[in-house]
């Protein structure tokens, strides 16, 4: 994962930062994730959103895929 694979919301120097992962059904740029991240950022929280590899593959293939097993998700 590189910096270009992340979405940042809020100020980098905010007093609090949170890493926000998507669920199994929608990616990091879904309307819900965007709303949630922007709401946190509006409250002086830096939000860093990322996408698991299986979601990136699903996006590239244009179809929904099941999540990878836990050991792969933790890599």
N, C-alpha and C positions, 0 to 999 in steps of 0.2 A: 504494500500500500504506500502510495506517495502522497505528498501534500495536495496534489491536484485531484486526488480521489476523495477529498474531504470537503465538507461545506461548513464554513464558519459563520456564526451569527453572533452579533454583539461585539464588544470591544475586547481585544486581546488582553488588555490590562485590567479587566473586570476583577473584582475581589473574589469572585467564585467562578469556577469553570466546571462544566459537566460534559461528559462524552455520551452522546445519544445514539443508540442503535435502533434500527427499524425492527418491526416484527416479521413474522413469516410471510405475510401477505402483500405488503407494500414496501417500496424502497425508501431511501433516506430523503427523497424529494417529494414524497406524497403530500397532498394538501394538509393532512393531519400533522405530519412531522414538521412541515413548514410552519404551520400555525403555532404548534407547541414550542418550537425553537425560537420563533420570533417573539412569542409571549415571554419566554424566559429572558431573552436578550433585552426586552423592554424593561425588565426588572434588574438590570445590571448584572446579568449572568452571561458569561461567555459560553456558547454552545458549539461543540464540535460534533458534526454528524458524519457517520461513515456507513459503508455498505459492506455486508459480508460477501465473500467471493461467490456464493451460490446465487445471490440476488443479482450480482453483476453478470453472471452467466445467463441468468433468466432474461435479463434486460437485452443482452446481445442476441439471444435466440428468439426473443419475442414470445416466450411462453413461460408460464409459472413452473418453478421447480421446487422440490422439497428441500428443506435446509440440509446442509451437511451434518454429519455426526459431530458430537461435542468436541472430540480431539481436534478435528479440522477447524471448527469455529474458533477454537482458542489459539490457533497458530498466528 
